[in-house]
């Protein structure tokens, strides 16, 4: 791992010259730009928060009896809900800027000729993030909702807007982040921290960790729903192995 951060020549020149305080200052700058982008996204999405929530609530409203709506128990609950909806939508809207700031923070560790891939990097990471969120909304979360409603079908349903949004945002945002796994593996492989052989060697442990993560982000304890979360993550891990094999840093033994 130390090798990756102590490259000589053109790679890592900025890293070797930067002190710890300069690294922290760079991190603070990138976080500030990311927060500013999220704030702009929040303001742009605030006006559209009600229709956005109506769209987000489809996974449960499609199962509710005609005319029945989600409930709220406090006067300020709808206002706070729309604040959270605008923030979540703002994060997705600002994701290209956030991912670009992430690229600016890690790019000094790459070779100079590798830094021109900034546009493909931002494009692919944005697509994976949005794709993961959409998968959570369209596939994973409706299965969670259907399972929970089936369990509670013997009772009168009183689902609050805060409870519903908390669960929905956890699943959608969590899967958006999980879908960045191949990109993370690509960066680690380019830095020489992992290789495709290393990833394959510890595949069984990776599967265990993946199911643990699936258990955390899955609001239900049933195995089929957890598999809906875990299987795409395993597929993304294997895609990362392929990416590390094709684009990873070549070791001297592999180059000979």
C-alpha positions as CSV (number, residue, x, y, z in Angstrom):
1,X,0.0,0.0,0.0
2,X,2.9,2.3,0.8
3,X,4.2,1.8,-2.7
4,X,1.1,3.3,-4.2
5,X,1.6,6.6,-2.3
6,X,5.4,7.0,-2.7
7,X,5.8,6.8,-6.5
8,X,8.7,8.6,-8.0
9,X,8.8,10.6,-11.2
10,X,5.6,12.1,-12.6
11,X,3.2,9.9,-10.6
12,X,2.4,11.2,-7.1
13,X,4.7,14.3,-7.3
14,X,1.9,16.4,-5.8
15,X,1.4,13.9,-3.0
16,X,5.1,13.7,-2.0
17,X,5.3,17.5,-1.9
18,X,2.0,18.0,0.0
19,X,2.1,18.0,3.8
20,X,-0.6,16.5,6.0
21,X,-2.1,20.0,6.6
22,X,-2.1,20.6,2.9
23,X,-4.0,17.3,2.3
24,X,-6.5,18.3,5.0
25,X,-6.9,21.8,3.4
26,X,-7.5,20.1,0.0
27,X,-10.1,17.8,1.6
28,X,-11.8,20.8,3.2
29,X,-11.9,22.6,-0.2
30,X,-13.4,19.7,-2.0
31,X,-16.0,19.2,0.8
32,X,-16.9,22.8,0.7
33,X,-17.6,22.7,-3.1
34,X,-19.6,19.5,-2.6
35,X,-21.7,21.0,0.1
36,X,-22.3,24.1,-2.0
37,X,-23.4,21.9,-4.9
38,X,-25.8,20.0,-2.6
39,X,-27.2,23.3,-1.4
40,X,-27.8,24.5,-4.9
41,X,-29.4,21.2,-5.7
42,X,-31.6,21.5,-2.6
43,X,-32.8,24.9,-3.6
44,X,-33.6,23.8,-7.2
45,X,-35.5,20.8,-5.9
46,X,-37.4,22.5,-3.1
47,X,-40.2,23.7,-5.4
48,X,-40.6,20.3,-6.8
49,X,-40.5,18.4,-3.5
50,X,-44.3,17.5,-3.4
51,X,-44.3,15.8,-6.9
52,X,-40.9,14.2,-6.1
53,X,-42.3,12.7,-3.0
54,X,-45.4,11.6,-4.9
55,X,-43.1,9.8,-7.3
56,X,-41.1,8.3,-4.4
57,X,-44.3,7.1,-2.7
58,X,-45.4,5.0,-5.7
59,X,-43.8,1.8,-4.2
60,X,-46.4,1.9,-1.4
61,X,-49.3,3.8,-2.8
62,X,-49.7,1.1,-5.5
63,X,-50.5,-1.3,-2.7
64,X,-52.8,0.9,-0.6
65,X,-56.6,0.8,-0.9
66,X,-58.1,3.5,-3.2
67,X,-58.3,6.9,-1.5
68,X,-56.0,5.9,1.4
69,X,-52.9,8.1,1.9
70,X,-49.8,8.1,4.1
71,X,-50.3,9.8,7.5
72,X,-48.5,12.4,9.6
73,X,-48.7,12.9,13.3
74,X,-47.1,16.4,13.8
75,X,-48.0,19.8,12.2
76,X,-44.5,20.3,11.0
77,X,-44.0,16.8,9.6
78,X,-45.0,17.7,6.0
79,X,-42.7,20.7,5.9
80,X,-39.8,18.7,7.3
81,X,-40.5,15.9,4.9
82,X,-40.3,18.2,1.9
83,X,-37.0,19.5,3.3
84,X,-35.6,16.0,3.4
85,X,-37.0,15.1,0.0
86,X,-35.4,18.2,-1.5
87,X,-32.1,17.3,0.2
88,X,-32.2,13.8,-1.2
89,X,-33.0,14.9,-4.7
90,X,-30.4,17.6,-4.4
91,X,-27.7,15.0,-3.6
92,X,-28.6,13.1,-6.8
93,X,-28.8,16.3,-8.8
94,X,-25.4,17.5,-7.5
95,X,-23.8,14.0,-7.9
96,X,-21.7,15.0,-11.0
97,X,-20.1,17.9,-9.1
98,X,-19.6,15.8,-5.9
99,X,-17.9,13.1,-7.9
100,X,-15.8,15.6,-9.8
101,X,-14.6,17.0,-6.5
102,X,-13.7,13.5,-5.4
103,X,-11.8,13.0,-8.6
104,X,-9.8,16.2,-7.9
105,X,-8.9,15.0,-4.5
106,X,-7.6,11.5,-5.6
107,X,-6.2,12.4,-9.0
108,X,-2.8,13.6,-7.7
109,X,-2.1,9.9,-6.8
110,X,-2.4,8.9,-10.5
111,X,0.1,9.2,-13.3
112,X,-0.1,12.4,-15.2
113,X,-1.3,10.7,-18.4
114,X,-4.1,9.0,-16.4
115,X,-5.7,12.3,-15.3
116,X,-7.2,13.1,-18.7
117,X,-9.9,10.5,-18.0
118,X,-11.8,12.9,-15.7
119,X,-14.8,13.2,-18.1
120,X,-15.2,9.4,-18.4
121,X,-14.7,9.0,-14.7
122,X,-17.4,11.5,-13.7
123,X,-19.7,10.2,-16.4
124,X,-19.4,6.6,-15.3
125,X,-19.6,7.2,-11.6
126,X,-22.6,9.4,-12.1
127,X,-24.3,6.8,-14.2
128,X,-23.6,4.1,-11.6
129,X,-24.8,6.2,-8.7
130,X,-28.0,7.2,-10.5
131,X,-28.5,3.6,-11.7
132,X,-28.1,2.3,-8.2
133,X,-30.6,4.7,-6.8
134,X,-33.1,3.9,-9.6
135,X,-32.6,0.1,-9.0
136,X,-33.3,0.7,-5.3
137,X,-36.5,2.7,-6.2
138,X,-37.8,0.5,-9.0
139,X,-36.8,-3.0,-7.8
140,X,-35.4,-3.4,-4.3
141,X,-37.6,-1.0,-2.3
142,X,-41.0,-2.2,-3.8
143,X,-40.1,-5.7,-2.8
144,X,-39.4,-4.5,0.8
145,X,-42.7,-2.6,0.9
146,X,-44.6,-5.6,-0.5
147,X,-43.1,-7.9,2.0
148,X,-43.8,-5.7,5.0
149,X,-47.4,-5.0,3.9
150,X,-48.0,-8.7,3.5
151,X,-46.7,-9.3,7.1
152,X,-49.0,-6.6,8.5
153,X,-52.1,-7.4,6.4
154,X,-54.0,-8.5,9.5
155,X,-53.8,-5.0,10.9
156,X,-55.0,-1.5,9.9
157,X,-52.2,0.3,8.0
158,X,-51.2,3.6,9.4
159,X,-47.9,4.4,7.7
160,X,-46.4,7.8,8.5
161,X,-44.6,9.9,5.9
162,X,-41.5,10.2,8.1
163,X,-41.3,6.4,8.6
164,X,-41.8,5.8,4.9
165,X,-39.3,8.4,3.7
166,X,-36.6,7.3,6.2
167,X,-36.8,3.7,4.9
168,X,-37.0,4.8,1.2
169,X,-34.1,7.2,1.4
170,X,-31.9,4.6,3.2
171,X,-32.5,2.0,0.5
172,X,-32.2,4.4,-2.5
173,X,-29.1,6.3,-1.3
174,X,-27.5,3.1,0.0
175,X,-27.8,1.3,-3.3
176,X,-26.6,4.4,-5.1
177,X,-23.4,4.3,-3.1
178,X,-23.1,0.5,-3.4
179,X,-23.2,0.7,-7.2
180,X,-19.9,2.7,-7.1
181,X,-18.0,-0.4,-6.1
182,X,-16.5,-1.1,-9.6
183,X,-15.2,2.5,-9.7
184,X,-13.7,2.2,-6.3
185,X,-12.0,-1.0,-7.3
186,X,-10.7,0.7,-10.4
187,X,-9.1,3.5,-8.4
188,X,-7.6,1.0,-5.9
189,X,-6.2,-1.2,-8.7
190,X,-4.7,1.8,-10.5
191,X,-3.0,2.8,-7.3
192,X,-1.6,-0.7,-6.9
193,X,-3.5,-1.3,-3.7
194,X,-5.4,-4.3,-5.0
195,X,-5.1,-6.6,-7.9
196,X,-7.6,-8.9,-9.7
197,X,-5.8,-11.9,-8.1
198,X,-6.2,-10.4,-4.6
199,X,-9.9,-9.8,-5.2
200,X,-10.5,-13.3,-6.5
201,X,-8.5,-14.8,-3.6
202,X,-10.7,-13.1,-1.0
203,X,-13.9,-13.5,-2.9
204,X,-15.5,-15.7,-0.3
205,X,-14.8,-13.1,2.4
206,X,-16.2,-10.4,0.1
207,X,-19.4,-12.3,-0.3
208,X,-19.7,-12.5,3.5
209,X,-19.2,-8.8,3.8
210,X,-21.6,-8.1,1.0
211,X,-24.4,-10.1,2.8
212,X,-23.6,-8.2,6.0
213,X,-24.0,-4.9,4.2
214,X,-27.2,-6.1,2.6
215,X,-28.5,-7.1,6.0
216,X,-27.8,-3.5,7.2
217,X,-29.4,-1.6,4.4
218,X,-32.3,-4.1,4.0
219,X,-35.1,-3.2,6.3
220,X,-36.6,-6.7,6.3
221,X,-35.1,-9.9,7.7
222,X,-36.2,-12.3,5.0
223,X,-33.6,-13.9,2.8
224,X,-35.2,-13.3,-0.6
225,X,-35.2,-9.6,-0.1
226,X,-31.7,-9.5,1.2
227,X,-30.6,-11.4,-1.9
228,X,-32.2,-8.7,-4.1
229,X,-29.6,-6.4,-2.5
230,X,-26.7,-8.8,-2.2
231,X,-26.7,-10.4,-5.7
232,X,-26.3,-7.1,-7.6
233,X,-23.4,-6.2,-5.2
234,X,-21.7,-9.6,-5.9
235,X,-22.2,-8.9,-9.7
236,X,-20.6,-5.4,-9.2
237,X,-17.7,-7.0,-7.3
238,X,-17.1,-9.4,-10.1
239,X,-17.3,-6.5,-12.6
240,X,-14.7,-4.8,-10.4
241,X,-12.5,-7.9,-10.7
242,X,-12.7,-7.7,-14.5
243,X,-11.9,-3.9,-14.4
244,X,-8.9,-4.5,-12.1
245,X,-7.6,-7.2,-14.5
246,X,-8.0,-5.0,-17.6
247,X,-7.1,-1.6,-16.2
248,X,-5.2,-2.3,-13.0
249,X,-1.6,-1.4,-12.4
250,X,0.7,-4.1,-13.7
251,X,3.1,-5.7,-11.3
252,X,6.7,-6.5,-12.6
253,X,5.9,-10.2,-12.5
254,X,2.9,-9.6,-14.7
255,X,4.7,-7.4,-17.2
256,X,7.5,-9.8,-17.9
